Amino acid sequence: MTNDKESGILLLACDDSYWILEGEDYLSAMLSDEEYYPKPVRMINYQSSYDLQIDLPEGIFTGNLWGINPLIIERLRRLKDIIEEQK
């Protein structure tokens, strides 16, 4: 994960589930796409939930994070407002 507070929004993905790890202040704007939010959004795709859990900061679990609707991810992809990396 990144320690850079200027990094904007960081999403996590595993299978068809998505969560926001960084940039929660921009969550509403990203969901509505009607206000400013830092673009492109970054997303790390994990092959397994185990890989995701061991990479999360200590004390953070996906159950503590805001879930993101897959349709929002589709919109970000369609608009090319997302950078995805595989983990």
Helices and strands as residue ranges (DSSP letters): G 5-7, E 10-14, E 17-22, G 24-26, H 27-32, E 41-46, H 49-55, G 62-64, E 66-67, H 70-78, E 82-86
